[in-house]
Amino acid sequence: MPYPTVAFLCYDRHDDRDRSVSGFRDALTAALTSTTSSHMEIFQDRVNIRWGENWRDRIREALDETPLLIPIVTPNFLQSDECRDELEYFLEGEDRRRRWDLILPVYFYPVRKIDDREPIAGDYLAAELQRRQWQDWIELRAEAPDSPRRLAYLSRLAADLLDAVDVNPAAPGELRVGPNEQYSTIRAALDAARVWDRVVVTEGIYREAVSIDRPVEIIGLGDRRNVVIEASSDNVITVQADQGRIANVTVRHVGNCCSGIKVTNGRLVIERNDISSSGLSCISIQGGAWPSIHHNRIHGGNQEGIYIGEGASGMIEDNEIFENRFAGIAIRADANPKVRRNRIHSGVREGIYVGDHGRGLIDGNIVRENALAGIHIERGGNPIVGATNRLYSNGPGGGVNLRNMNT
């Protein structure tokens, strides 16, 4: 029988070449066992993933199942795509669990931009770690394993882990919207919602523009094709909140201006929706926003399917993006998203456009049958284009088109 897993160890493998991370895990596991008088597990990939397992699926499964995340923070950690992905994914899990104390960073090596305790610009994950209560292992790492100070520290850390696991989250309030429900409009339900309440929208067409200024969820009940939020003179949904979630609805802009969803701040989860816009972009991401956008149908944009600019970031994964008038995804103005495993097709212009100092990681996408290039990179654009993209049956420029790229 497997032992209960209390935490997931998130670290860069380069930092464990001397097995110092594994040694920390072993020592903390021993402290947990001593505290509880029963064995408890801390998930570590090199220990808990068997030979032949799909490691990416196993990591996601463990992150979903494990109550706590322990980032081993080092300069390598902040440069590691895998570590950043795991941290971002777990942050989404915190939102769903309505707990924002489940990430317990441990500082292994000095990290200048975190140690300075100055506000961090341009790295939202470093800023997120900085604001957490964290443990400092830098000095203790060099002490003998049986050092009394080190053992006392591990005992306190084990107690903190167990205390965090034992807290029960508050149940969210649920506000139902519909013709025969408590609220007839989404706007009225949002006005009444408290932080992390859930606004459940029953089937119908809601002709209203809504604004989200606090962490809440908007969840469609039933077939998303029949849960329609529609507007013509403003963005259908505008989000300034630090966190939130929109799921299982149809978002439809039917006017000549604005976007389907506009996000200007925070970590919004947009999942399993159908989003279109006859105005501007289906989704516009700007400023300090770093949303997670996955498993949506994004189509019929009068401009881009997804526009990312003004230094925004985020994760755009596993979406179908099609039949947009401009690029399926446009990355501009110092934006730096991760664009992975999307199906981008049948666009009037490029599949993916990068320019004006746009960056980002583009990998694992299927980009096909767009009128212009599959991926078009203008001068000033500097993305990382991975080898696992599949680009075919696109127009002039074909696969990756580099235009005016001076060396």
DASULGI-V328275 format. One record per residue. RES is the residue in one small letter. SS is DSSP state (H for helix, E for strand, - for the rest). D_FIRST is the distance of its C-alpha to the first C-alpha in Angstrom with 2 decimals. Layout:
RES	SS	D_FIRST
RES	SS	D_FIRST
This chain:
m	-	0.00
p	-	3.83
y	-	6.53
p	-	9.34
t	E	12.08
v	E	15.48
a	E	17.89
f	E	18.95
l	E	21.22
c	E	24.29
y	-	26.62
d	-	29.07
r	H	28.16
h	H	31.68
d	H	30.92
d	H	28.15
r	-	30.38
d	-	30.70
r	-	26.96
s	H	28.07
v	H	25.71
s	H	22.72
g	H	24.09
f	H	24.33
r	H	20.70
d	H	19.68
a	H	22.15
l	H	21.13
t	H	17.42
a	H	18.76
a	H	21.03
l	H	18.37
t	H	16.42
s	H	19.85
t	H	20.78
t	H	17.85
s	-	16.96
s	-	13.23
h	-	11.59
m	-	12.07
e	E	12.17
i	E	15.49
f	E	15.52
q	-	18.00
d	H	19.04
r	H	19.68
v	H	16.21
n	H	14.02
i	-	16.20
r	-	16.00
w	-	19.32
g	-	20.91
e	-	19.16
n	-	21.72
w	H	21.53
r	H	23.59
d	H	21.57
r	H	18.29
i	H	20.12
r	H	21.42
e	H	18.12
a	H	16.65
l	H	19.93
d	H	19.75
e	H	16.33
t	-	16.79
p	-	19.09
l	E	21.08
l	E	22.83
i	E	24.12
p	E	27.01
i	E	28.17
v	E	31.82
t	-	34.27
p	H	37.22
n	H	35.04
f	H	32.60
l	H	35.49
q	H	36.71
s	-	33.43
d	H	33.22
e	H	29.44
c	H	29.05
r	H	31.57
d	H	29.94
e	H	26.56
l	H	28.49
e	H	30.55
y	H	27.65
f	H	25.88
l	H	29.27
e	H	29.36
g	H	26.00
e	H	27.53
d	H	30.42
r	H	28.38
r	H	26.45
r	-	29.83
r	-	28.64
w	-	30.59
d	-	29.02
l	-	25.64
i	E	26.95
l	-	27.32
p	-	29.33
v	E	29.51
y	E	32.76
f	-	32.49
y	-	35.96
p	-	39.10
v	-	39.52
r	H	43.17
k	H	43.26
i	H	40.56
d	H	41.83
d	-	45.30
r	-	44.09
e	-	46.65
p	-	46.07
i	-	44.54
a	-	46.25
g	-	45.00
d	-	41.30
y	H	39.54
l	H	36.09
a	H	37.64
a	H	39.39
e	H	36.19
l	H	34.54
q	H	37.73
r	-	37.73
r	-	34.21
q	-	33.64
w	-	32.53
q	E	31.67
d	E	33.82
w	-	32.22
i	-	35.29
e	-	36.87
l	H	33.76
r	H	32.44
a	H	35.18
e	-	34.68
a	-	33.18
p	-	29.44
d	-	30.43
s	-	33.15
p	H	33.33
r	H	34.10
r	H	31.13
l	H	28.70
a	H	30.28
y	H	29.96
l	H	26.23
s	H	25.79
r	H	27.83
l	H	25.98
a	H	22.58
a	H	24.28
d	H	25.72
l	H	22.41
l	H	20.99
d	H	24.34
a	H	24.29
v	H	20.89
d	H	22.17
v	-	25.34
n	-	25.69
p	-	27.87
a	-	31.06
a	-	31.28
p	-	33.80
g	-	37.07
e	E	37.94
l	E	41.52
r	E	42.45
v	E	45.33
g	-	47.40
p	-	50.63
n	-	49.39
e	-	46.99
q	-	47.48
y	E	48.59
s	-	50.80
t	-	50.32
i	H	47.48
r	H	49.73
a	H	50.14
a	H	46.41
l	H	45.88
d	H	48.68
a	H	46.92
a	-	43.37
r	-	41.75
v	-	39.46
w	-	36.45
d	-	37.67
r	E	37.08
v	E	40.22
v	E	39.48
v	E	42.30
t	-	43.04
e	-	44.86
g	E	48.39
i	E	50.53
y	E	50.75
r	E	53.78
e	-	53.23
a	-	52.39
v	E	49.68
s	E	48.85
i	E	45.56
d	-	46.11
r	-	42.95
p	-	39.22
v	-	38.75
e	E	37.22
i	E	39.42
i	E	37.47
g	E	39.18
l	-	38.39
g	-	38.86
d	-	40.14
r	H	40.84
r	H	44.08
n	H	45.37
v	E	44.39
v	E	47.17
i	E	48.22
e	E	51.61
a	E	54.25
s	-	57.42
s	-	58.95
d	-	55.99
n	-	52.46
v	-	50.44
i	E	47.69
t	E	48.37
v	E	45.57
q	-	46.28
a	-	43.17
d	-	40.70
q	E	37.79
g	E	37.40
r	E	36.27
i	E	38.28
a	E	36.53
n	-	37.53
v	-	41.30
t	E	44.39
v	E	46.39
r	E	49.92
h	E	52.81
v	-	56.08
g	-	58.77
n	-	60.40
c	-	58.74
c	-	55.40
s	-	51.83
g	-	49.13
i	E	46.73
k	E	47.94
v	E	45.55
t	E	47.17
n	E	44.50
g	E	40.84
r	E	37.48
l	E	37.90
v	E	35.38
i	E	37.32
e	E	35.19
r	-	35.85
n	-	39.54
d	E	42.78
i	E	45.26
s	E	48.90
s	E	52.12
s	-	55.78
g	-	56.61
l	-	54.94
s	-	51.35
c	-	48.54
i	E	46.47
s	E	48.15
i	E	46.17
q	E	48.24
g	E	48.42
g	E	45.35
a	E	43.11
w	E	39.83
p	E	38.35
s	E	35.44
i	E	36.94
h	E	34.79
h	-	34.87
n	-	38.46
r	E	41.62
i	E	44.34
h	E	47.73
g	-	51.43
g	-	52.00
n	-	55.70
q	-	54.68
e	-	51.23
g	-	48.02
i	E	46.40
y	E	48.57
i	E	47.10
g	-	49.62
e	-	50.79
g	-	47.96
a	-	45.18
s	E	41.78
g	E	38.64
m	E	36.25
i	E	37.69
e	E	35.11
d	-	34.77
n	-	38.00
e	E	40.81
i	E	44.08
f	E	47.25
e	-	50.96
n	-	51.76
r	-	55.31
f	-	54.52
a	-	51.45
g	-	48.11
i	E	46.83
a	E	49.33
i	E	48.35
r	-	51.21
a	-	52.37
d	-	49.74
a	-	46.81
n	-	43.62
p	-	40.97
k	E	38.16
v	E	39.06
r	E	36.41
r	-	35.69
n	-	38.50
r	E	40.85
i	E	44.35
h	E	47.19
s	-	50.63
g	-	51.96
v	-	55.68
r	-	55.29
e	-	52.54
g	-	48.86
i	E	48.02
y	E	50.76
v	E	50.49
g	-	53.52
d	-	55.09
h	-	52.62
g	-	49.56
r	-	46.48
g	-	42.87
l	E	40.35
i	E	40.95
d	E	38.41
g	-	36.90
n	-	39.46
i	E	41.41
v	E	45.02
r	E	47.50
e	-	50.84
n	-	52.05
a	-	55.84
l	-	55.77
a	-	53.39
g	-	49.65
i	E	49.25
h	E	52.44
i	E	52.60
e	E	55.81
r	-	57.25
g	-	55.35
g	-	52.04
n	-	49.40
p	-	46.04
i	E	43.45
v	E	43.43
g	-	40.44
a	-	40.75
t	-	38.48
n	-	40.89
r	E	42.54
l	E	46.15
y	E	48.51
s	-	51.55
n	-	52.52
g	-	56.19
p	-	58.39
g	-	56.42
g	-	53.81
g	-	50.52
v	E	50.67
n	E	54.16
l	E	55.23
r	E	58.41
n	-	60.78
m	-	58.25
n	-	60.51
t	-	59.33
